[in-house]
């Protein structure tokens, strides 16, 4: 056992969700004027985020938004790496009742997020996941049906945010999230001609 397990907050579940970041203007190069971006009109909880559950059934509208981003990039002669932020994704694990919110600020593609999701959804025991980058770290351990997850600052001695929860419940929620995200990205790629969200690399897109 890790020493911090004893201080982990016991909770009954976490709700994992992936969202698309939206922008209401296009200005990847500072010395160029900003171009307005029309946001998708379908309902969502946050103006500049579209969760996968909110996107189901609205793929054409979301694809139209990304099509406008791509068109503006082509008009300005920009490469994909110059406009990558317009295709960022966001992974969060939340328990609103317990006021627990785990975020992954350095993950912006589905591939990076899916490494974590697959590790947690698997059957390995002990440390199943460990990653860190510039003031942020996350680790996940599995032991006797319980999942321990800690998000912290690796440069600090503080515990950070640590939780303990039944593994099976989170595994059951991860499976449909991975499936619907894959289907959404496939649909968007079909509409736009390339998948810009899974790895962040799509040489033929722009």
Secondary structure, 3 states (H helix, E strand, C coil): CCHHHHHCEECCCCEEEEEEECCCEECCCCCCCCEECCCCCCCCCECCEEEHHHHCCCHHHHHHHHHHHHHHHHHCCCCHHHCHHHHCEEEEEEECCCCEEEECCCCCCHHHHHHHHHHHHCCCCEEEEEEECCCCEEEEEEECCEEEEEEECCCCCCCCEEEEEEHHHHHHHHHHHHHHHHHHHHHHHHHHCCCCCCCCCCCCCC
